[in-house]
Amino acid sequence: MPMAVSTITQSGQVSLPKAIRDILGVRPNDQVAFLSDGERVEVVAVPKNPLKLGTREEFLARVARADEEYAAGLAKPADEVSRSLRERYGL
């Protein structure tokens, strides 16, 4: 697993090392999100083209389809995926 170190500035800012930027595929002006389970923090790239909600009916249809996929066991809760990745990579 790649590792990189960065120093926190007086104002609490951190520069993402190039190796991490390359892994995330981010460049200047792109955004990253910080996710935490209370013990660890994950940095993820924010999609450049976020999902467009479309009409109310289209949005509700996507929600219903996601609910059906979850009920059928085709999707997992985010905390389960995060836990699985931490176990897999020894985090």
VMD Tcl script that draws the C-alpha trace (Angstrom):
set ca {
  {0.00 0.00 0.00}
  {1.46 3.39 -0.96}
  {2.29 5.69 1.92}
  {3.06 9.40 1.90}
  {3.56 11.97 4.64}
  {2.53 15.62 4.71}
  {2.89 18.34 7.34}
  {-0.09 20.26 8.74}
  {0.39 24.04 8.47}
  {-0.42 26.57 11.21}
  {-3.80 27.14 9.54}
  {-4.58 23.40 9.48}
  {-3.92 22.91 5.77}
  {-2.31 19.83 4.29}
  {-0.85 19.37 0.81}
  {-1.66 16.05 -0.82}
  {1.60 14.40 -1.86}
  {1.99 13.77 -5.61}
  {1.79 9.99 -5.18}
  {-1.62 10.35 -3.49}
  {-2.85 12.90 -6.06}
  {-1.86 10.45 -8.80}
  {-3.70 7.57 -7.09}
  {-6.84 9.71 -6.71}
  {-6.49 11.17 -10.20}
  {-6.93 14.73 -8.94}
  {-5.40 17.95 -10.23}
  {-5.51 21.60 -9.17}
  {-9.09 22.83 -8.61}
  {-10.47 19.27 -8.30}
  {-12.14 18.40 -5.01}
  {-11.55 15.65 -2.46}
  {-13.87 14.52 0.32}
  {-12.80 13.40 3.79}
  {-14.78 10.45 5.21}
  {-14.36 9.25 8.79}
  {-15.70 6.41 10.88}
  {-14.38 8.07 14.06}
  {-11.11 6.13 14.00}
  {-9.67 6.71 10.53}
  {-10.12 9.22 7.74}
  {-10.37 8.31 4.08}
  {-9.67 10.79 1.29}
  {-11.66 10.23 -1.89}
  {-11.86 12.17 -5.12}
  {-15.15 13.97 -5.70}
  {-16.45 12.97 -9.15}
  {-15.92 15.63 -11.77}
  {-19.35 14.94 -13.26}
  {-21.63 14.29 -10.30}
  {-24.93 12.52 -10.84}
  {-27.55 14.84 -12.20}
  {-30.87 14.32 -10.49}
  {-32.97 14.92 -13.58}
  {-36.70 15.14 -13.06}
  {-38.35 14.26 -9.77}
  {-39.71 11.06 -11.35}
  {-36.27 10.02 -12.63}
  {-34.73 10.63 -9.21}
  {-37.46 8.64 -7.43}
  {-37.06 5.80 -9.96}
  {-33.29 5.66 -9.21}
  {-33.99 5.61 -5.47}
  {-36.50 2.78 -5.92}
  {-34.03 0.82 -8.08}
  {-31.29 1.31 -5.45}
  {-33.66 0.09 -2.72}
  {-34.48 -3.01 -4.80}
  {-30.79 -3.75 -5.41}
  {-30.03 -3.36 -1.69}
  {-32.94 -5.65 -0.75}
  {-31.69 -8.24 -3.27}
  {-28.21 -8.16 -1.72}
  {-26.62 -6.50 -4.74}
  {-25.35 -3.51 -2.75}
  {-23.69 -3.16 0.64}
  {-23.84 -0.38 3.21}
  {-20.91 2.07 3.03}
  {-19.68 1.16 6.53}
  {-19.49 -2.51 5.52}
  {-17.48 -1.69 2.40}
  {-15.17 0.56 4.42}
  {-14.67 -2.12 7.09}
  {-13.94 -4.72 4.43}
  {-11.33 -2.51 2.77}
  {-9.65 -1.74 6.11}
  {-9.44 -5.47 6.89}
  {-8.19 -6.30 3.40}
  {-5.39 -3.72 3.52}
  {-4.61 -3.94 7.22}
  {-5.68 -0.39 8.01}
}
mol new
graphics top color blue
foreach p $ca { graphics top sphere $p radius 0.5 }
foreach p [lrange $ca 0 end-1] q [lrange $ca 1 end] { graphics top cylinder $p $q radius 0.2 }
display resetview
